[in-house]
Amino acid sequence: MVVKETVLFLLLMMLPVAMEAKEPVKPSVSLSNLSGSSLAKEDDAGNGESLQEDIKESKTLVQQLLKLLDDMSAKAAEPCESRVQGNVCNDIKKQGDSRGDGMYWMDPDGGNHSNAFQAYCDMTSYGGGWTMCYTTDDEAKPRTEVTYNSAFPYGNDGYRTNCNNIPFTEIIFIDHQTGNKAYFKRNSSLSITAAAIYGKNGSASGLWDGVGTNKAYSYQLLFCDHSFYSGFFVSGYTNTCYKKCHNWCGDTYSPYFRTASTDSRYGGVAFNTNGHEPNVVGNRLMSVGLR
């Protein structure tokens, strides 16, 4: 309505020019007040009939413009399939359709877009193309917390989107407290999805190489939806032991990248520091994304 009122106001201000009037139309004039009889009385030249025709034509133009605005508003409110910009952020980046960091519509499975959703794309970190899954300073449940809410924008605790079916070979962790970033690349070039490996031990996705962290380790990845721990979890592959969502191989020294456990002994958010008891980590704001 603000747009319509603004356009209408501007058109009303332009009516004197269109009609070659001598006196400007006051901003308070509304479309409903543009009656031929009232303005005809104000016509010093006695051309009331001609003025009425001009007014009628101007009203028609305004109505046509308002209809165009209605059509534009309806277009903006159409189902999201008409606005889908790519399957995932990395596709958008590769296709040259990136507008930089920000929110995009996407649909990982292609299809008819009925399940398309909005997600924040990091188009700059380590080459960009990251679909950012969640931001939290405590716990996260990415398997079920899948709906973006504009009240919780990316980079704020509560940002969520649906990363369950995004094919990926890389995962990134961003520490908003320090600005530090680290990502991990799967040794295999075959893409996986979180949905396919939820609850499985680290061997399900194999070993990973780290960038921005201790290169002395190979790393392993867990996607958890367990009462003990929920979220994406990267840690070192130690003692030839693949971790489980509820059993972390007694690893008290490799770097951890994880959100908080429901067990208070494993609370806090770990970024590039060991997060196994007796080590204690505090809460910090961290985001996770896939590529």
C-alpha positions in Angstrom: 0.0 0.0 0.0 2.9 2.4 0.7 4.1 2.0 -2.9 0.6 2.5 -4.3 0.0 5.6 -2.2 3.4 7.0 -3.2 2.8 6.4 -6.9 -0.7 7.9 -6.7 0.6 11.0 -4.9 3.2 11.5 -7.6 0.7 11.1 -10.4 -1.7 13.6 -8.7 1.2 16.1 -8.5 1.7 15.6 -12.2 -1.9 16.1 -13.3 -1.6 19.9 -13.6 1.2 19.3 -16.1 -0.8 16.8 -18.1 -3.8 19.1 -18.2 -1.7 22.3 -18.6 -3.4 23.7 -15.5 -2.4 27.1 -14.1 -2.7 26.1 -10.5 -0.9 23.1 -9.0 -3.0 20.3 -7.5 -2.6 20.2 -3.7 -1.0 17.1 -2.3 -4.1 16.4 -0.3 -6.2 15.8 -3.4 -7.3 12.2 -3.6 -8.5 10.2 -6.6 -12.1 10.1 -5.2 -12.1 13.9 -5.0 -11.3 14.4 -8.7 -14.9 15.1 -9.7 -15.4 16.9 -12.9 -17.9 19.3 -11.5 -15.7 20.6 -8.7 -12.7 21.1 -10.8 -14.7 22.6 -13.6 -15.8 25.4 -11.3 -12.1 26.2 -10.7 -11.3 26.4 -14.4 -10.7 30.1 -15.1 -10.8 29.5 -18.8 -14.3 28.1 -18.8 -13.1 24.8 -20.2 -14.9 22.6 -17.7 -15.9 20.0 -20.2 -12.4 19.6 -21.6 -11.0 19.4 -18.1 -13.4 16.6 -17.2 -12.2 14.5 -20.2 -8.6 15.1 -19.1 -9.5 14.0 -15.6 -11.2 10.9 -16.9 -8.2 9.9 -19.0 -5.9 10.5 -16.0 -8.0 8.4 -13.7 -7.8 5.6 -16.3 -4.0 5.8 -16.4 -3.9 5.7 -12.6 -6.2 2.7 -12.5 -4.0 0.9 -15.1 -0.9 1.7 -13.1 -2.5 0.4 -9.8 -3.5 -2.8 -11.6 0.1 -3.2 -12.7 1.3 -2.8 -9.1 -1.3 -5.4 -8.1 0.1 -7.8 -10.7 3.6 -7.2 -9.5 2.6 -7.8 -5.9 0.9 -11.0 -6.8 4.0 -12.1 -8.7 6.2 -11.6 -5.7 3.8 -13.7 -3.6 3.8 -16.6 -6.0 4.9 -20.0 -4.7 8.7 -20.2 -4.3 9.2 -22.4 -7.3 9.1 -19.3 -9.5 12.0 -17.8 -7.5 14.3 -20.8 -7.0 17.8 -19.7 -7.9 19.6 -23.0 -7.8 19.8 -26.5 -6.3 22.4 -25.4 -3.7 24.6 -22.4 -3.1 27.6 -24.0 -4.8 25.5 -24.5 -8.0 24.5 -20.8 -7.9 28.1 -19.8 -7.5 29.2 -22.1 -10.4 26.5 -20.8 -12.7 27.6 -17.3 -12.2 24.3 -16.3 -10.6 25.8 -15.2 -7.2 24.8 -11.8 -5.8 27.3 -12.2 -3.0 26.7 -13.4 0.5 23.0 -13.5 1.4 19.7 -15.4 1.3 18.7 -17.4 -1.7 15.9 -19.8 -2.7 17.1 -23.3 -3.5 15.9 -26.8 -4.1 18.5 -29.6 -3.7 16.4 -32.3 -5.4 15.4 -30.2 -8.5 11.9 -31.6 -8.9 8.9 -29.3 -9.0 10.3 -27.0 -6.3 7.3 -27.6 -3.9 9.9 -28.2 -1.2 12.2 -25.3 -2.0 13.4 -23.3 0.9 15.5 -20.3 1.8 19.1 -20.5 3.0 22.0 -18.2 3.6 24.8 -18.6 1.0 28.4 -17.7 2.0 29.8 -16.8 -1.4 33.2 -15.6 -0.1 34.8 -18.0 2.5 37.4 -20.3 0.9 36.0 -19.7 -2.6 32.4 -19.4 -1.6 29.4 -21.6 -2.5 28.6 -22.7 1.1 25.0 -23.5 2.1 25.0 -22.4 5.7 22.9 -24.8 7.8 22.7 -23.3 11.3 24.1 -20.8 13.8 24.1 -21.6 17.5 25.9 -20.8 20.7 24.7 -24.0 22.4 22.8 -27.0 21.0 21.4 -27.6 17.5 19.1 -30.2 15.9 19.7 -29.9 12.2 17.8 -33.0 11.4 14.5 -31.5 12.6 15.2 -27.7 12.9 15.0 -27.1 9.1 12.9 -23.9 8.7 14.4 -20.5 8.1 12.8 -17.8 10.2 13.6 -14.2 9.3 13.5 -13.3 13.0 16.7 -15.2 13.3 19.0 -14.1 10.5 22.2 -15.9 9.6 25.0 -15.2 12.1 22.5 -15.0 15.0 21.6 -17.8 17.4 18.5 -19.5 16.0 19.3 -19.3 12.3 18.3 -22.6 10.7 17.7 -24.1 7.3 17.3 -27.5 5.7 20.7 -29.1 5.0 19.5 -32.8 5.2 19.5 -33.5 1.5 22.3 -31.2 0.2 25.0 -33.3 -1.6 28.4 -32.2 -0.3 32.1 -33.2 0.0 33.1 -30.3 2.2 32.0 -28.8 5.5 32.9 -25.5 7.1 32.8 -24.2 10.6 32.8 -20.4 11.3 33.6 -19.0 14.7 31.7 -15.7 14.9 33.5 -14.7 18.1 36.9 -14.6 16.6 36.1 -14.6 12.8 38.2 -17.8 12.4 37.1 -20.4 9.9 38.1 -24.0 9.1 36.8 -26.4 6.5 37.2 -30.1 5.9 37.3 -31.9 2.5 36.3 -35.5 2.1 39.1 -37.8 0.9 36.6 -39.4 -1.5 35.3 -37.2 -4.3 31.8 -38.9 -4.0 29.2 -36.6 -2.5 27.2 -37.6 0.5 24.1 -36.2 2.3 23.4 -35.8 5.9 20.2 -37.7 5.6 22.1 -40.7 4.4 24.5 -40.9 7.3 22.5 -39.6 10.4 23.4 -41.7 13.4 26.1 -43.8 11.7 29.7 -43.8 13.0 32.5 -41.9 11.5 33.4 -44.6 9.0 30.3 -43.9 7.0 31.8 -40.8 5.5 35.5 -41.9 5.7 38.4 -39.6 6.4 38.7 -35.9 5.8 41.5 -33.3 5.4 41.4 -30.1 7.3 42.1 -26.5 6.2 42.6 -23.9 8.9 43.2 -26.5 11.6 45.9 -28.9 12.8 47.1 -30.8 9.7 48.8 -33.5 11.8 45.4 -35.2 12.0 43.1 -36.9 9.5 39.5 -36.0 10.5 36.2 -37.8 10.8 32.6 -36.5 10.6 29.4 -37.4 12.5 25.9 -36.3 11.7 24.0 -36.9 15.0 20.4 -36.9 16.1 21.0 -38.6 19.4 19.8 -37.9 22.9 23.4 -37.5 24.0 24.5 -35.3 21.1 22.8 -33.7 18.1 24.5 -31.8 15.3 27.5 -31.9 12.9 30.7 -32.9 14.6 34.2 -33.1 13.2 37.2 -34.4 15.2 40.5 -36.1 14.7 40.7 -39.7 13.8 42.7 -41.0 16.8 43.6 -44.5 18.1 42.3 -46.0 14.8 38.8 -45.4 16.3 35.8 -44.1 14.5 33.6 -42.1 16.9 29.8 -42.6 17.4 27.3 -40.0 18.4 27.4 -41.2 22.0 30.9 -42.6 22.2 33.9 -40.3 21.3 36.7 -42.9 21.6 38.1 -41.3 24.7 39.7 -38.7 22.4 40.9 -36.0 24.8 43.5 -34.2 22.5 42.5 -33.8 18.9 40.7 -30.6 17.7 36.9 -30.7 18.0 34.3 -28.8 16.0 31.0 -29.3 17.6 28.0 -27.8 19.3 26.9 -28.6 22.9 26.0 -32.0 24.1 22.9 -32.5 26.3 25.4 -34.0 28.9 26.7 -31.1 31.0 30.2 -32.7 31.0 30.3 -32.0 27.3 28.6 -28.6 27.3 29.8 -25.6 25.4 30.7 -25.1 21.7 34.1 -26.3 20.6 35.9 -24.7 17.7 39.4 -26.0 17.0 39.9 -27.2 20.5 39.3 -30.5 22.3 35.8 -30.8 23.6 36.0 -34.1 25.5 35.9 -34.2 29.3 37.8 -33.2 31.4 38.4 -30.4 28.9 35.9 -27.6 29.4 34.8 -25.3 26.6 32.5 -22.3 26.9 29.6 -21.2 24.8 30.5 -19.4 21.5 28.5 -18.5 18.4 29.3 -20.8 15.6 27.9 -21.5 12.1 28.1 -24.7 10.0 27.8 -25.0 6.3 28.1 -27.5 3.4 29.5 -27.5 -0.1 
